Amino acid sequence: MEPTVAGHCTEPRMSSAEEVNQASTADAACPQEAPKQTAEQTQEDHSTNHDGMAEDAEDPQIGQKRRFTIQEKRSYAREKKKTAKKSMLEERLAEFQGTTSSEPCPLCGATEAPFYHYGQATDRAFYACQSCKLVFVNKFVSEEQERERYLQHNNDPGDIRYQAFLGRIVDPLVQLLNATLLEETAGKPASGASNADGSSTESSEERKIAAPSSAQKNACLGMDFGCGPGPAISRLMARHGYPVCDYDPNFFPDPVIPKLYKPLDEEDKDEAEKPPLERKFRFITCTEVLEHIKEPVPFLADLYNRLTPGGVLAIMTGILTEDSLFPGWHYHRDYTHIRFYRPETLKYIESLHDWKLSRPHKDVAFFVRNK
């Protein structure tokens, strides 16, 4: 399996052009006493004299020499840097415009993937597959750089806000598992009584009110793939009675079956004797994982094979719903994010295996393996 882990990051805030221009105008209109300078600033402004004015220089606006203030000089340096940055962006765009990816689509293998966007923050070209609609890059960082980035994520399992964030996948997953367990026992009356055709004597209303027993939940083992350095999904699922073993190639390479897990029948007991990575699960969660995977096809196939019949693969990743949103989307500014999925891409993934897709949330997809 490829190394991956869940996590979010925030972008550093940068000053706007308006703020720079406003500051420049204010400095020019309202001269103030020059602040005291550090040794570094003094060295930087070696061309200025003791009264805080720069040596005479040509002013292009008036066509003659005049003295510039230190503030004007620094504002000019900022503008020059911004102009150089804009020029570099235009050069990079010209370099990629009209090109196609040198590599086939990593999901469907199609070769028609034209240039889609240039991300200046990470200096990466993004390409969009015309077949499965996956957006991807061909520029990657090392595993060590990836691990260092994961450690920067502030994912505290005890943070209420982080728990609420994970609730978008945990809550609907618990509802689905509860409904599945009730369906499995719908024809088996608790009292042992049954009709002539073998169906339960319980009414539909009685079954609606019923809930899975603790024993049923405890026998429903799951795995959180890519749990990261601070596992949270397993804690949240345990509150609902569902045991989850944590697994992450970087931080939890040797998953342990939780004590909460208690198999009900002999078949489950035999399965429980296997090492965690060799057994099957009723559900697998992948939160903020899929966007890191270089080769999603074998990765998804491996997870499909780890599911029991009727098992659920619950995925949470940023889903691109509109092309116009991509340039300002924070998701692609993380240099460890290399694959970006659209609703059409999820439908393609559904076609890869014998499972059914559902979307309980914009950024959540459930793939339920058919029985």
C-alpha positions in Angstrom: 0.0 0.0 0.0 1.1 3.5 -0.6 1.8 5.8 2.3 -1.0 8.2 3.0 -2.7 9.9 5.9 -5.5 12.3 6.6 -5.2 16.0 7.2 -5.9 19.6 6.3 -3.9 22.7 6.2 -4.5 26.4 6.0 -2.9 28.9 3.6 -0.8 31.8 4.8 -2.6 35.1 4.3 -0.9 37.6 1.9 -1.3 41.4 1.5 -3.5 42.5 -1.3 -2.4 44.9 -4.1 -4.9 47.4 -2.8 -3.2 47.4 0.7 0.2 48.0 -0.9 -1.0 50.9 -3.1 -3.0 52.4 -0.2 0.1 52.3 2.0 2.3 53.9 -0.7 -0.2 56.7 -1.3 -0.5 57.5 2.4 3.3 57.5 2.8 3.7 59.9 -0.1 0.9 62.3 1.0 1.7 62.4 4.7 5.5 62.5 5.3 6.4 61.4 8.8 9.5 61.3 10.8 11.6 58.3 9.7 11.5 55.4 12.3 14.7 54.2 13.9 16.4 51.5 11.8 18.1 48.3 12.7 21.7 47.6 11.5 20.2 45.4 8.7 17.9 48.2 7.5 20.8 50.7 7.7 22.9 48.4 5.5 20.0 47.8 3.2 19.4 51.6 2.7 23.1 52.5 2.4 22.2 54.8 -0.4 20.3 57.2 1.9 21.8 60.1 3.8 21.3 61.2 7.4 18.0 63.0 6.9 16.2 59.8 5.7 16.1 60.8 2.1 17.4 58.7 -0.7 20.1 60.0 -3.1 18.8 61.8 -6.1 17.2 59.4 -8.6 15.2 59.8 -11.8 11.5 60.0 -11.3 9.8 58.7 -14.5 6.6 60.6 -13.7 8.1 64.0 -13.8 11.1 63.3 -16.0 13.8 64.6 -13.6 15.8 63.7 -10.6 14.4 64.0 -7.1 14.9 62.5 -3.6 12.9 59.5 -2.7 11.9 58.6 0.9 12.8 55.2 2.4 9.1 54.2 2.3 8.9 55.0 -1.4 12.0 53.0 -2.0 10.6 50.0 -0.2 7.3 50.3 -1.9 9.1 50.3 -5.3 10.9 47.1 -4.3 7.7 45.4 -3.5 6.1 46.5 -6.7 9.1 45.3 -8.6 8.9 41.9 -6.9 5.2 41.6 -7.7 5.8 42.5 -11.3 8.5 39.9 -11.6 6.2 37.3 -10.1 3.4 38.2 -12.5 5.9 37.9 -15.4 7.0 34.5 -14.3 3.4 33.4 -14.1 2.8 34.5 -17.6 5.9 32.7 -18.8 4.8 29.4 -17.1 1.3 29.7 -18.5 2.6 30.2 -22.0 4.8 27.1 -21.5 1.8 24.8 -20.6 -1.0 26.4 -22.6 -2.2 24.0 -25.3 -0.2 21.0 -24.1 -1.4 17.6 -22.9 -0.1 15.4 -20.1 3.0 13.4 -20.9 1.6 10.6 -18.8 -1.8 8.8 -19.3 -4.6 9.3 -16.8 -3.7 7.4 -13.6 -7.3 6.3 -13.1 -8.6 5.2 -16.5 -5.5 5.2 -18.6 -6.8 7.7 -21.2 -4.1 9.6 -23.1 -6.3 12.7 -23.8 -5.7 14.9 -20.8 -5.1 18.6 -21.8 -3.6 21.3 -19.6 -6.2 22.4 -17.1 -4.6 24.9 -14.6 -1.2 26.2 -13.4 -0.8 26.4 -9.6 1.8 29.1 -8.9 1.8 28.3 -5.1 3.2 24.8 -5.8 4.6 25.4 -9.3 2.6 22.5 -10.8 0.7 22.0 -14.0 -2.7 20.3 -13.6 -4.3 18.2 -16.3 -7.9 17.0 -16.8 -8.8 13.6 -18.2 -11.5 13.9 -20.9 -12.7 10.4 -20.1 -13.1 9.9 -16.3 -12.8 13.6 -15.6 -10.0 13.1 -13.0 -7.8 16.2 -12.5 -4.1 15.2 -11.7 -0.5 16.3 -11.6 2.7 14.6 -12.7 5.0 16.3 -10.2 5.4 14.6 -6.8 7.4 15.1 -3.6 9.4 12.5 -1.8 7.9 10.2 0.8 9.9 12.0 3.5 8.6 15.4 2.4 5.1 13.9 2.4 5.5 12.6 5.9 6.8 16.0 7.1 3.7 17.7 5.6 1.4 15.2 7.4 3.0 16.1 10.8 2.1 19.7 10.2 -1.6 18.9 10.1 -3.4 20.0 13.3 -5.8 17.1 13.6 -6.5 16.7 17.3 -8.9 13.8 18.1 -10.1 15.7 21.1 -10.9 18.9 19.1 -14.7 19.3 18.9 -14.4 21.1 15.6 -12.4 18.3 14.1 -14.9 15.8 15.4 -17.7 17.8 13.8 -15.7 17.8 10.5 -15.5 14.0 10.6 -19.1 13.8 11.5 -20.0 14.3 7.9 -18.7 10.7 7.2 -19.2 9.1 10.6 -22.9 10.0 11.1 -24.2 8.6 7.8 -21.9 5.6 8.1 -23.4 4.7 11.5 -26.9 5.1 10.0 -26.1 2.8 7.1 -24.5 0.2 9.3 -27.5 0.2 11.7 -29.9 -0.2 8.8 -27.9 -3.0 7.3 -27.7 -4.9 10.6 -31.5 -4.5 11.1 -32.1 -5.8 7.5 -30.0 -8.9 8.3 -32.1 -9.7 11.3 -35.5 -8.6 9.9 -36.6 -12.2 9.2 -35.3 -13.5 12.6 -37.7 -12.8 15.4 -36.1 -12.1 18.8 -38.6 -14.4 20.5 -38.0 -17.3 18.0 -41.6 -17.2 16.8 -42.3 -17.1 13.1 -45.1 -17.3 10.6 -45.8 -20.3 8.4 -43.6 -18.8 5.6 -40.7 -18.4 8.0 -41.0 -14.6 8.3 -40.9 -12.7 11.5 -44.1 -12.2 13.6 -42.9 -8.7 14.4 -44.8 -5.8 12.8 -43.1 -3.4 10.5 -43.6 -0.7 13.1 -41.8 -2.8 15.7 -38.9 -3.4 13.3 -38.7 0.4 12.6 -38.3 1.1 16.3 -35.8 -1.6 16.9 -32.1 -0.9 16.9 -29.1 -3.3 16.4 -27.9 -4.9 19.6 -24.5 -4.1 21.1 -23.5 -7.7 20.3 -24.3 -7.1 16.6 -22.3 -3.9 16.5 -19.4 -5.3 18.4 -19.1 -8.1 15.7 -19.0 -5.5 12.9 -15.3 -4.8 12.6 -14.0 -1.9 10.5 -10.7 -0.3 9.6 -9.6 3.3 9.3 -7.1 3.4 6.5 -4.8 6.4 6.7 -5.7 7.2 10.3 -2.7 9.6 10.7 -0.7 10.2 13.8 -3.8 11.1 15.8 -6.6 8.5 15.1 -10.1 9.9 15.6 -12.5 7.8 13.5 -12.0 4.8 15.7 -12.9 6.8 18.8 -16.0 8.3 17.2 -17.2 4.9 15.9 -16.5 3.3 19.3 -19.0 5.7 20.8 -21.6 4.1 18.6 -20.5 0.6 19.5 -18.5 -0.2 16.3 -14.9 -1.4 16.7 -12.3 0.0 14.3 -8.7 -0.8 14.0 -6.3 2.0 13.0 -4.0 1.6 10.1 -1.5 4.0 8.5 1.7 3.0 6.6 3.5 5.9 8.2 2.2 6.0 11.7 0.3 2.7 12.5 1.9 0.0 10.2 0.8 -2.8 12.6 -2.9 -2.5 13.2 -4.4 -4.1 16.3 -7.9 -5.5 16.6 -9.7 -3.5 19.3 -11.0 -5.1 22.4 -14.4 -3.9 21.6 -14.6 -6.5 18.7 -16.4 -9.7 19.7 -17.3 -12.1 16.8 -20.7 -13.7 17.0 -20.4 -16.9 14.9 -17.7 -19.5 14.2 -17.0 -18.1 10.7 -16.2 -14.7 12.2 -14.1 -16.3 14.9 -12.0 -18.1 12.3 -11.5 -14.9 10.4 -10.5 -13.1 13.6 -7.6 -15.5 14.0 -6.0 -13.9 10.9 -3.6 -10.9 11.2 -5.6 -7.6 10.7 -4.1 -6.9 7.3 -5.1 -10.4 6.0 -8.7 -10.3 7.1 -11.9 -8.8 5.7 -13.9 -5.9 7.2 -17.5 -4.8 7.3 -16.5 -1.3 6.6 -13.3 0.7 5.7 -13.0 4.5 6.1 -10.6 6.7 4.1 -10.7 10.3 5.2 -8.6 12.7 3.3 -6.6 9.9 1.7 -7.6 9.4 -1.9 -6.2 12.7 -3.0 -2.7 11.5 -2.0 -2.7 8.2 -3.9 -0.5 8.0 -7.1 -2.1 4.8 -8.4 -5.8 4.8 -7.4 -6.7 1.7 -9.4 -4.7 -0.9 -7.5 -5.4 1.0 -4.2 -9.2 0.8 -4.7 -9.0 -2.8 -5.9 -7.1 -3.7 -2.7 -9.8 -2.1 -0.5 -12.6 -3.7 -2.4 -11.1 -7.1 -1.8 -10.8 -6.4 1.9 -14.6 -5.8 2.2 -17.0 -8.6 3.2 -20.1 -9.0 1.0 -22.3 -6.0 1.8 -19.3 -4.2 3.2 -18.9 -0.4 2.9 -15.9 1.7 1.6 -16.5 5.2 3.0 -14.4 7.9 1.4 -14.0 11.5 2.2 -12.1 13.8 -0.1 -12.6 17.2 -1.6 -14.9 16.9 -4.7 -14.6 19.4 -7.5 -18.1 20.3 -8.5 -17.4 23.3 -10.8 -14.3 24.1 -13.0 -14.6 27.8 -12.2 -13.9 27.0 -8.5 -10.6 25.3 -9.1 -8.3 28.3 -9.3 -9.3 29.6 -5.9 -9.7 26.2 -4.3 -7.4 25.7 -1.3 -7.3 21.9 -1.9 -4.8 22.0 -4.8 -2.4 24.3 -2.9 -1.3 21.4 -0.7 1.7 19.9 -2.6 0.9 16.4 -1.3 -2.5 16.5 -3.0 -2.0 15.0 -6.5 -5.4 13.6 -7.6 -8.7 15.5 -7.6 -12.1 13.9 -8.1 -15.3 15.1 -9.7 -18.8 13.5 -9.4 -18.2 11.9 -12.9 -15.0 10.4 -11.6 -16.8 8.8 -8.7 -19.3 7.2 -11.2 -16.3 5.8 -13.1 -14.9 4.3 -9.9 -18.3 2.7 -9.3 -18.0 0.9 -12.6 -14.6 -0.7 -11.7 -16.0 -3.2 -9.2 -19.3 -4.8 -8.1 -20.4 -2.1 -5.7 -22.9 0.7 -5.6 -22.2 4.4 -5.1 -24.1 6.8 -2.8 -23.3 10.4 -1.8 -24.5 11.3 1.7 -22.4 14.5 1.6 -20.8 16.6 -1.1 -17.3 15.4 -0.1 -18.3 11.9 1.0 -18.8 8.8 -1.2 -20.0 5.3 0.0 -19.2 2.3 -2.2 -21.3 -0.7 -0.9 -20.1 -4.1 -2.1 -22.9 -6.2 -3.4 -23.6 -9.4 -1.6 
